[in-house]
Amino acid sequence: MFDFNNPFYRPLWKRVAVVALPGTWGAFEFVAGSPFWGVLFCGAAALAFHGLFIAFEPRDTDVDSKDEE
């Protein structure tokens, strides 16, 4: 469903932001008294953390041009 190996996510600050934003919003929802939305957003943050930090193997964009030579 999500392509976490896209070269767009290569910079560390983008990966941190993609994980931190839904995680922070999920914590806010728990504090505000909405556990459903808190679980939903924290689950999205956990999925992003796994995809962007644990199983992250970005594709090289130059591979296609090297294969043609």
C-alpha positions as CSV (number, residue, x, y, z in Angstrom):
1,M,0.0,0.0,0.0
2,F,2.8,2.4,0.8
3,D,6.2,2.5,-0.9
4,F,8.5,3.3,1.9
5,N,11.6,2.4,-0.2
6,N,11.0,5.4,-2.5
7,P,14.1,7.7,-2.8
8,F,12.0,10.6,-1.5
9,Y,12.4,9.2,2.0
10,R,16.2,9.0,1.8
11,P,16.8,12.2,4.0
12,L,16.6,11.4,7.7
13,W,14.5,14.5,8.5
14,K,11.7,13.4,6.2
15,R,11.5,9.9,7.8
16,V,11.5,11.4,11.3
17,A,8.8,13.9,10.3
18,V,6.6,11.2,8.7
19,V,6.8,9.2,11.9
20,A,6.6,12.0,14.4
21,L,3.6,13.8,13.0
22,P,1.0,11.0,13.3
23,G,2.6,9.9,16.6
24,T,2.2,13.3,18.1
25,W,-1.3,13.6,16.8
26,G,-2.1,10.2,18.2
27,A,-0.8,11.2,21.6
28,F,-2.9,14.4,21.4
29,E,-6.0,12.4,20.6
30,F,-5.5,10.1,23.7
31,V,-5.1,13.2,25.9
32,A,-8.2,14.7,24.3
33,G,-10.2,11.6,25.2
34,S,-10.6,10.0,21.8
35,P,-9.0,6.6,22.1
36,F,-10.2,5.4,18.6
37,W,-8.3,8.2,16.8
38,G,-5.4,7.8,19.1
39,V,-5.0,4.1,18.3
40,L,-5.5,4.9,14.6
41,F,-2.8,7.6,14.4
42,C,-0.3,5.8,16.7
43,G,-0.8,2.7,14.5
44,A,0.0,4.7,11.4
45,A,3.1,6.0,13.2
46,A,4.2,2.5,14.1
47,L,3.7,1.3,10.5
48,A,5.7,4.2,9.2
49,F,8.5,3.6,11.8
50,H,8.8,0.0,10.7
51,G,8.8,0.9,7.0
52,L,11.1,3.9,7.3
53,F,13.6,2.7,9.9
54,I,13.6,-1.0,10.4
55,A,12.9,-2.3,6.9
56,F,14.2,0.7,4.9
57,E,16.2,0.0,1.8
58,P,15.8,2.9,-0.6
59,R,16.0,2.2,-4.3
60,D,18.8,3.9,-6.3
61,T,17.4,6.1,-9.0
62,D,20.5,5.7,-11.2
63,V,20.2,1.9,-11.6
64,D,17.9,2.2,-14.6
65,S,20.3,4.4,-16.6
66,K,23.3,2.1,-15.8
67,D,21.4,-1.0,-17.1
68,E,21.0,0.6,-20.5
69,E,24.8,0.9,-21.1
